[in-house]
Amino acid sequence: MDLKKDQMDKKWMCSLKEDIWQACDYFETKEEAIKAGLESAHRFNGNPDTEYLDDEMGSTPDEVVTEFLVGQINASAVPFCVDTLIENVQESAYDEGGEWADTYLDDVTKEDREELENLVFDWFIRNDYLPRWYTISSVEIIQSLNEF
């Protein structure tokens, strides 16, 4: 099961710096992100004393914006594997029971594994322990802001 953190997965965002992706605005397509980034940069360049790009680009520069980046969000999955959990329980059982516990949990069915996996993921969701980080891919530099 590959449970994603939330609805941000596969959306697009803008940034002024390749190592800082913390904008508040997300877009369904790359084209929407580029259009919004161009509009924001144009608005900022027209009034750098009163305009801010924190929401749109994650930060506000000290000078005119000549380029920005767009990238696609990849939400992180919960780092959990039901097979590893079962193996850890089996190892602990063997440490306690020796040969008597040698085959403990060997007969767990595929359906039972899926049920256990769903229970654990439900716990992550219910207690708000889903990952809060993401990676960015398909980064592209957008230049030529003089289109406006």
N, C-alpha and C positions, 0 to 999 in steps of 0.2 A: 504494500500500500504506500503510495507516495502522496502524503497529505501536505499540501502547501499552506504557507502561513496565512494568506488571505487573498483578497481579490486584487492585490497589486501585481501578482505574477503575470509576466508577459506584457505588462504595460510599459510605456515609454516615459522617459523624463529627460530634462535638460540640466546641464551643469556648466559652470564656467571653468571648473578645474577637474581634471581627469581622476584625481584621487579623492574628491569630495562629492558625493552624490547624496544630497540631503534636501532636495527641493520638496515642496508640499504639493505641487501640481503634477498629476499623472495623466497620460494620454493613451487612448486605445491604439493608435497607430503612430508609426514613425513620422508620417507626413503631418499629423496633427501636432506632434511635439515640435517639429521644425517650424511650422507656421506660428505656433504660439511663441516659440523662442525668438523668431525674427521680429514679431510684433512687440514683445517685451523689450528686446534689445533696442529697437527703434524708439520706443517710448522713453526708455532710460537715456539713450544718447541725446534725445531732444531736451530732456530736463534732468540732468544728472544730480542736481542739487535737491530735487524733491521726489524723484522716483527711486524705488528700491527693487532689487531682483531676488530678494531672499526666498520668497515663495516659489517663484518661477525657476530660478537657477541655483538656489541653495546659498547664495551669497551675493553681496553687492560690491562691484569693483570700484576702484578709485579713479578709473579712467574710462574712456569710451570703449564700448564693446565692439570688437572687430570680428570675433569668432566665439562660438560656444560649442558644446558637445551635446549630442543626443545618445542615449543608450537604452537598452531594454533590460527591465528588471527581471531577475530570476529569484523568486522567493525560495528560501531554504526549507527543506523538508525536515520533519522531526527526525533526529538522528537515533532511530530505534530499529532494532531487528528482533523479531519474535524468536527466531531460531537461536540467536545468541542468548536470549533470556532463558529459553528452555535448556540450552547447553550448560549455562551457569548453574541452574537448579540441579541438573543431573550431576555435575561435578561436586556440588555441595553435598548432595545426597550420597554420592560414592564416598566422599571424605568421612561422612558420618556412619554409613551403613556397610561400607566395603562391598564385597561381592554380592551381598544381599540386595544392594541397590543398583547392581550393574546394569539392569535393563529398565530402570525407572524412567518413565516418560518416553520410552522408545516407540510406544504404540499411539502417540498423539496423532490424531488424524489431521488431514488438511483442513477440514471444516473447523476442528477445535483450535488449530493454530490461527485461523482467520478470526475466530471468535475472540481469542485472547488478544490478538493484534488490535481488533476494533475496541475492545475494552480499554486497552492502554491508550490508544489515540483519543478515545472519548475523555479519558482522564486529563490528557494534555489540553484538550479544547475546553473542558468544563472548568479547569483551574487556571486557564489563561497562561499556559506554559509553552505556547507555540513559539518558534524562533522569531526574533525581532530583527534579524539581519537579512540581507539579500546581497546578491552579486549583480554586477552590471555587465552585459555583453553587447555585441554588435555596436560598439561605440563608433561614432562618426563625428568628425569635425565639420561644423557648418561655418562657412566663410561668406564673403561677399555680402555683407550687411548693407551695402549701398543700394540694394534693390528698391528700398523705400524712398 
